[in-house]
Each structure stands twice: as structure tokens, then as C-alpha cells.
Amino acid sequence: MTIPDQSNTQTYSVWEGEVTQFVADDLDISHSDAAGIVEGQPFYVQQAWGKGLNSRETADKVLKECRDPS
């Protein structure tokens, strides 16, 4: 039985945690405040995951939507 290589896979929760950390770092806010921002944008976060965007690209999208929601 072959065991798949997990080194290139990432779980949603790990990826979302990285998105949250990027938001926290970019805004110089606490991790919990950043989590509130990320959780407040579920459509964009879930869409990004489905499209295979990395955590940096997703954080940029979340920040853009927070700054200019139109």
C-alpha cells in the first residue's frame, strides 16, 4: 500500500490560520482581531480556498474587500 506524500498538502484550518496571521501582520493587530476580520469575509475566504489561492493571495483579497467593499 502506497502512502501519499502529505508534504505538499495543507489542511483548510492551517491555511486559514496563515491567512489570519498575514492579516494580523499587515494591519499590526492582534491575531484574535485578525481572526474576526477573516471570519467576517467567509465568501472570499471559501472562494479563495476553492480556487487554490495561497494564504498570501487570500489575505490580500480579504484586506482589499475590507478597505473597499464596493
Summary of the structure (lengths in Angstrom):
residues: 70
radius of gyration: 13.4
end to end distance: 51.3
largest distance: 51.3
contacts: 162
relative contact order: 0.15
helix: 69%
strand: 0%
